[in-house]
Amino acid sequence: MTKDTRSPRGQWPAPTGLILLSLIPLLAGAARLTELTGGAASTPQNARFLDSPVPVVTHIVSVTVFSLLGAFQFVPALRRRRVAWHRLAGRILIPAGLPAALSGMWMAAFYPHPPGDGAILVVLRLVFGAAMVAGLGLGIRGIVRRDFVQHGAWMTRAYAIGVGAGTQALVLIPQSMIFGSTDELSRAVFMGAAWVINLSVAEYVIRRRARPARNAVRPSTTASLLKEST
């Protein structure tokens, strides 16, 4: 395992950015919970949540835990030097991530669709929700096999999908200004693009983590080749 040479302060921009990215949907979720528990009057916008509150409450609580706690897994000092903390956080993250993904898929499939949510967006939500579940499952398989590289890679991908709502909140601003908030095709395209953006960043992070390991292998490989040649 390579030592991270960055100062403690230099390790915090990534998790701080992830927490800030999650704040918009998390604040919206908190407002929704207040509405559900405060006896709000039924409107066309909230009727589906009042009629069936369990999935949305499950989704809000589990996504909040998954988004906030998961951000700290991107602090190298916590991940590498405080192994007990990393393991404890992982045992909370996976049980939070699975209901977050599954409740999101349930809502996409069975809740009445608000204006702007068409069939394409429903399919995208089901596809990316299933991908998140698969990522968590492969992350579990990696840790069971003690393949920590694959475990970290798949958990990073699952996290990228799980915090997609934060990126969607940003990309939907220009979408609504250009096309209108109820345009189904553009809304689906922009929301799908947000997931793709997150996964692209996740792949960059995964490849960047792999570089030190490859660099550590090269000297020994070179030495062995020189030895064989003599």
C-alpha positions, 0 to 999 in steps of 0.5 A, spaced: 500 500 500 502 506 498 503 512 502 499 518 501 503 524 501 498 529 501 497 534 507 491 532 511 487 539 508 489 537 501 485 530 502 478 534 504 476 538 497 473 531 494 469 529 500 467 536 501 465 537 494 461 531 494 457 533 501 455 540 497 453 536 491 448 532 495 445 538 499 440 540 494 437 533 494 438 532 501 434 539 503 429 537 498 428 530 502 428 534 508 422 538 506 418 532 504 419 529 510 417 535 514 411 535 509 409 528 510 409 528 518 406 535 518 399 533 516 400 537 509 394 538 505 394 533 499 396 537 492 397 534 485 405 535 487 405 531 493 399 526 493 403 520 490 407 521 497 401 522 501 398 516 499 404 511 499 409 514 504 413 508 506 417 508 499 419 515 499 421 516 506 425 509 506 429 513 500 430 519 503 433 516 509 437 511 506 440 516 501 441 521 506 446 516 510 449 513 503 451 520 500 453 523 507 457 517 510 460 515 503 463 522 502 468 520 507 470 514 504 474 518 499 478 521 505 485 517 504 487 518 511 480 515 513 480 509 508 487 507 509 490 509 516 483 508 520 481 501 517 476 500 523 472 506 521 472 504 514 470 497 515 464 500 520 462 505 515 462 500 509 457 496 514 452 502 514 453 504 507 451 497 503 445 496 508 443 504 506 445 503 499 441 497 497 434 500 500 436 507 497 436 504 490 430 499 490 426 504 493 428 509 488 426 503 482 419 502 486 417 509 486 419 510 478 415 504 477 409 504 481 408 512 483 404 516 478 408 520 474 409 528 475 409 532 469 415 531 465 417 524 467 416 520 461 417 513 459 424 514 457 426 517 464 422 511 468 427 506 464 433 510 465 431 510 473 430 503 473 437 501 469 441 506 473 438 503 479 439 496 477 446 498 476 447 501 483 444 494 486 449 491 481 455 495 483 453 494 491 453 487 490 460 486 486 463 491 491 460 485 497 463 480 492 470 484 492 471 484 500 469 477 501 474 475 496 479 480 499 480 483 492 480 490 495 481 494 489 475 491 485 471 492 492 473 500 492 472 500 484 465 498 484 463 501 491 465 508 487 461 506 481 455 505 486 456 511 490 457 515 483 450 513 481 447 514 488 449 521 488 446 522 481 440 527 484 445 532 486 448 533 479 441 532 476 439 538 480 444 542 477 443 540 469 436 541 470 437 548 471 439 550 464 434 544 461 428 548 464 431 554 462 431 552 455 426 547 454 421 548 460 421 543 466 415 539 463 419 537 456 419 529 457 425 528 452 430 533 454 429 532 461 430 525 460 436 526 456 439 531 461 438 527 467 441 521 464 447 525 462 448 527 469 449 519 471 453 519 465 457 525 468 458 522 475 460 515 472 465 518 468 468 522 474 468 515 478 472 511 472 477 517 473 478 516 480 478 509 480 484 509 474 487 514 478 487 510 484 490 504 480 496 508 478 500 508 484 499 500 484 502 500 477 508 504 479 510 500 485 510 494 481 514 496 475 521 496 479 520 489 481 518 487 474 524 491 471 529 488 476 526 481 474 527 482 467 534 484 468 536 478 472 533 473 467 537 477 461 543 476 465 
